[in-house]
């Protein structure tokens, strides 16, 4: 929807935050005259999935949980207000039964894949919001 290009994406701290912001901007286009502001917060967690012989961990899962909060920018006629908030997640797996370098590269790749999946889910939710709900009421929903 054209409204996605009217969203200013707020800066996100850290290297992974920069990756997420750049990803969102590339998918949603750069806002020249934004009418909305998007705040994105995320966490990344890991858990062990498989145990190999001798109690060594052979496979891990990375999960990225993101909270998207959409605000309408303040104008002379309207007050700054929250329009929509929701949560999405993305998961990816990687093998941890290799050399330390290969594990580090695999882990970084899995984190980026999990962030990408969550960010793309968020874009779909925003597009759905703009297509189905043009009012400015506050909505809070979660998808897990």
Residue frames relative to the residue before (quaternion, step in Angstrom):
aa qw qx qy qz dx dy dz
X 1.0000 0.0000 0.0000 0.0000 0.00 0.00 0.00
X 0.5915 -0.6054 0.3939 0.3584 3.57 -1.05 0.66
X 0.5868 0.6013 -0.3798 0.3871 3.63 1.09 -0.56
X 0.5579 0.6038 -0.4061 0.3989 3.64 1.10 -0.46
X 0.6705 0.4827 -0.3054 0.4734 3.58 1.09 -0.60
X 0.6196 0.5215 -0.3448 0.4746 3.61 1.29 0.07
X 0.5756 0.5960 -0.3642 0.4252 3.59 1.28 0.22
X 0.2480 -0.7244 0.6265 0.1458 3.53 -0.93 0.99
X 0.2404 -0.7746 0.5710 0.1268 3.57 -0.75 1.05
X 0.3992 -0.7401 0.5003 0.2064 3.52 -0.56 1.24
X 0.5877 -0.5792 0.4318 0.3643 3.58 -1.12 0.65
X 0.1820 -0.7589 0.6198 0.0832 3.54 -1.15 0.77
X 0.4772 -0.7112 0.4449 0.2620 3.58 -0.77 1.06
X 0.8065 0.3221 -0.2670 0.4177 3.50 -1.42 0.43
X 0.6962 -0.4821 0.3407 0.4085 3.55 -1.31 0.32
X 0.6821 0.4790 -0.2975 0.4656 3.59 0.87 -0.88
X 0.6054 0.5445 -0.3452 0.4667 3.58 1.14 -0.59
X 0.6318 0.5172 -0.3180 0.4818 3.56 1.05 -0.76
X 0.6212 0.5348 -0.3306 0.4676 3.57 1.04 -0.79
X 0.6683 0.4962 -0.3001 0.4659 3.61 0.90 -0.94
X 0.6649 0.5056 -0.3122 0.4526 3.60 0.87 -0.92
X 0.6606 0.4990 -0.3096 0.4677 3.60 0.91 -0.87
X 0.6282 0.5333 -0.3257 0.4636 3.57 1.03 -0.79
X 0.6709 0.4903 -0.2967 0.4705 3.59 0.88 -0.95
X 0.6613 0.5069 -0.3146 0.4548 3.60 0.92 -0.85
X 0.6690 0.4995 -0.3149 0.4515 3.59 0.94 -0.77
X 0.6905 0.4663 -0.2778 0.4781 3.59 1.09 -0.66
X 0.7727 0.3716 -0.1755 0.4837 3.58 1.04 -0.80
X 0.4484 -0.6772 0.4412 0.3816 3.61 1.28 -0.20
X 0.5407 -0.6316 0.4610 0.3102 3.51 -1.24 0.56
X 0.3636 -0.7445 0.5230 0.2002 3.59 -0.86 0.96
X 0.2378 -0.7823 0.5615 0.1269 3.58 -0.60 1.14
X 0.7794 0.0785 -0.0242 0.6211 3.57 1.00 -0.86
X 0.0966 -0.8603 0.4966 0.0630 3.58 0.47 1.18
X 0.2389 -0.7452 0.6083 0.1329 3.50 -1.21 0.73
X 0.7551 0.2667 -0.1345 0.5836 3.54 1.33 -0.36
X 0.2068 -0.7350 0.6287 0.1476 3.55 -1.32 0.39
X 0.1738 -0.7860 0.5889 0.0723 3.55 -0.93 0.96
X 0.1170 -0.7637 0.6331 0.0475 3.53 -0.88 1.04
X 0.0644 -0.7967 0.6010 0.0003 3.57 -0.84 1.01
X 0.0349 -0.7614 0.6473 -0.0028 3.53 -0.92 1.01
X 0.0145 0.8181 -0.5746 0.0197 3.58 -1.02 0.71
X 0.1677 -0.7308 0.6485 0.1314 3.47 -1.37 0.37
X 0.1923 -0.7504 0.6198 0.1259 3.54 -1.22 0.53
X 0.0415 -0.7868 0.6157 -0.0158 3.54 -0.89 1.04
X 0.1840 -0.7616 0.6090 0.1232 3.53 -1.24 0.49
X 0.0013 0.7784 -0.6268 -0.0358 3.52 -1.19 0.53
X 0.5205 -0.6282 0.4879 0.3105 3.53 -1.23 0.59
X 0.2122 -0.7988 0.5537 0.1016 3.56 -0.98 0.90
X 0.8214 0.0779 0.0005 0.5649 3.57 0.92 -0.85
X 0.2182 -0.7554 0.6074 0.1133 3.53 -1.05 0.83
X 0.2775 -0.7630 0.5656 0.1449 3.53 -0.81 1.05
X 0.7410 -0.3563 0.2930 0.4879 3.54 -1.27 -0.17
X 0.8209 0.2196 -0.2003 0.4876 3.54 -1.18 0.62
X 0.5841 -0.6483 0.3340 0.3564 3.57 1.15 0.74
X 0.4335 0.6632 -0.5021 0.3466 3.60 1.02 0.64
X 0.4658 -0.6828 0.4929 0.2718 3.57 -1.05 0.78
X 0.2098 -0.8203 0.5262 0.0788 3.56 -0.71 1.10
X 0.8060 0.1034 -0.0266 0.5822 3.59 1.12 -0.55
X 0.0901 -0.7933 0.6013 0.0315 3.57 -1.05 0.83
X 0.2651 -0.7333 0.6029 0.1686 3.51 -1.29 0.49
X 0.1967 -0.7456 0.6282 0.1041 3.55 -1.08 0.86
X 0.0575 -0.7894 0.6111 0.0127 3.57 -0.91 0.94
X 0.1359 -0.7697 0.6213 0.0559 3.54 -0.94 0.98
X 0.1126 -0.7678 0.6294 0.0412 3.57 -0.77 1.10
X 0.0562 -0.8096 0.5843 -0.0051 3.59 -0.79 1.05
X 0.1728 -0.7372 0.6443 0.1074 3.49 -1.18 0.74
X 0.1469 -0.7723 0.6161 0.0492 3.55 -0.76 1.12
X 0.0072 -0.7765 0.6301 -0.0056 3.58 -0.92 0.92
X 0.1621 -0.7963 0.5811 0.0444 3.55 -0.66 1.19
X 0.0945 -0.7899 0.6058 0.0137 3.55 -0.89 1.04
X 0.3653 -0.6644 0.5959 0.2646 3.52 -1.20 0.54
X 0.4308 -0.7073 0.4901 0.2718 3.58 -0.81 0.95
X 0.5260 -0.6454 0.4633 0.3033 3.51 -1.11 0.74
X 0.0538 -0.7645 0.6420 0.0230 3.53 -1.04 0.88
X 0.7178 -0.4090 0.3117 0.4694 3.56 -1.26 -0.08
X 0.7481 0.4144 -0.2101 0.4738 3.59 1.09 -0.71
X 0.7903 0.2635 -0.1348 0.5364 3.60 1.09 -0.53
X 0.4400 -0.6746 0.5286 0.2683 3.55 -1.16 0.62
X 0.5851 -0.5536 0.4633 0.3696 3.56 -1.25 0.53
X 0.1669 0.8144 -0.5410 0.1276 3.61 -0.64 1.02
X 0.5046 -0.6189 0.5143 0.3127 3.52 -1.28 0.55
X 0.2360 -0.7949 0.5488 0.1059 3.55 -0.88 1.01
X 0.8179 -0.0315 0.1332 0.5589 3.54 0.81 -1.03
X 0.0347 0.7799 -0.6243 0.0278 3.56 -1.02 0.82
X 0.1208 0.7848 -0.5981 0.1085 3.55 -0.98 0.88
X 0.3070 -0.7301 0.5810 0.1875 3.52 -1.34 0.30
X 0.0442 -0.7625 0.6454 0.0130 3.53 -1.18 0.74
X 0.1536 -0.7836 0.5903 0.1179 3.56 -1.24 0.18
X 0.1154 -0.7519 0.6418 0.0972 3.51 -1.37 0.27
X 0.1187 -0.7937 0.5929 0.0665 3.56 -1.08 0.68
X 0.0169 0.7590 -0.6508 0.0042 3.53 -1.28 0.52
X 0.2809 -0.7581 0.5701 0.1460 3.56 -1.18 0.61
X 0.0090 -0.7839 0.6195 0.0392 3.53 -1.27 0.38
X 0.5085 -0.6385 0.4932 0.3009 3.51 -1.28 0.51
X 0.1224 -0.7952 0.5906 0.0623 3.57 -0.93 0.88
X 0.5302 0.6235 -0.4008 0.4117 3.55 1.19 0.58
X 0.5578 0.5779 -0.3947 0.4462 3.55 0.83 0.98
X 0.7396 -0.3565 0.2897 0.4920 3.55 -1.24 -0.42
X 0.6632 -0.5269 0.3469 0.4027 3.62 -1.14 0.51
X 0.6459 0.5173 -0.3306 0.4539 3.62 0.98 -0.77
X 0.6680 0.4921 -0.2998 0.4709 3.59 0.88 -0.92
X 0.6294 0.5232 -0.3326 0.4685 3.59 1.01 -0.76
X 0.6601 0.5114 -0.3147 0.4513 3.62 0.90 -0.89
X 0.6652 0.4866 -0.3005 0.4801 3.59 0.95 -0.86
X 0.6555 0.5121 -0.3057 0.4632 3.60 0.96 -0.85
X 0.6472 0.5185 -0.3153 0.4613 3.57 0.99 -0.82
X 0.6523 0.5073 -0.3124 0.4685 3.60 0.92 -0.88
X 0.6524 0.5079 -0.3068 0.4715 3.58 0.97 -0.85
X 0.6526 0.5083 -0.3164 0.4644 3.61 0.93 -0.84
X 0.6333 0.5199 -0.3346 0.4656 3.60 0.99 -0.76
X 0.6653 0.4931 -0.3051 0.4701 3.59 0.93 -0.85
X 0.6429 0.5093 -0.3314 0.4664 3.60 0.98 -0.74
X 0.6564 0.5000 -0.3125 0.4707 3.60 0.96 -0.84
X 0.6479 0.5050 -0.3137 0.4761 3.60 1.00 -0.79
X 0.6470 0.5242 -0.3157 0.4549 3.58 0.98 -0.84
X 0.6511 0.5106 -0.3143 0.4655 3.58 0.92 -0.90
X 0.6742 0.4865 -0.3009 0.4671 3.60 0.87 -0.92
X 0.6599 0.5115 -0.3122 0.4533 3.61 0.92 -0.89
X 0.6716 0.4859 -0.3029 0.4702 3.60 0.93 -0.83
X 0.6032 0.5250 -0.3532 0.4856 3.58 1.10 -0.61
X 0.6425 0.5313 -0.3135 0.4546 3.57 1.03 -0.78
X 0.6356 0.5213 -0.3248 0.4677 3.58 1.00 -0.80
X 0.6419 0.5167 -0.3231 0.4655 3.58 0.98 -0.81
X 0.6503 0.5093 -0.3182 0.4653 3.59 0.98 -0.81
X 0.6467 0.5080 -0.3236 0.4680 3.60 0.99 -0.78
X 0.6442 0.5143 -0.3211 0.4663 3.57 0.95 -0.85
X 0.6436 0.5172 -0.3132 0.4692 3.56 0.98 -0.83
X 0.6235 0.5412 -0.3360 0.4533 3.58 0.99 -0.82
X 0.7149 0.4557 -0.2690 0.4570 3.58 0.78 -0.99
X 0.6677 0.4986 -0.3112 0.4568 3.57 1.06 -0.64
X 0.7987 0.3337 -0.1644 0.4729 3.59 0.96 -0.73
X 0.8030 0.2237 -0.0936 0.5445 3.58 1.15 -0.42
X 0.0809 -0.8332 0.5469 0.0097 3.55 -0.23 1.23
X 0.5644 0.6001 -0.4153 0.3860 3.63 1.16 -0.15
X 0.4985 -0.6839 0.4634 0.2628 3.55 -1.28 0.24
X 0.3368 0.7473 -0.5149 0.2509 3.60 1.09 0.52
X 0.5033 -0.6448 0.4834 0.3117 3.56 -1.14 0.62
X 0.0195 -0.7818 0.6229 -0.0182 3.53 -0.94 0.97
X 0.0654 -0.7745 0.6288 0.0213 3.54 -1.04 0.81
X 0.1416 0.7800 -0.5981 0.1178 3.55 -0.68 1.08
X 0.2118 -0.7580 0.6047 0.1223 3.54 -1.26 0.49
X 0.1082 -0.7524 0.6437 0.0886 3.53 -1.19 0.64
X 0.1397 0.7781 -0.6011 0.1169 3.55 -0.72 1.08
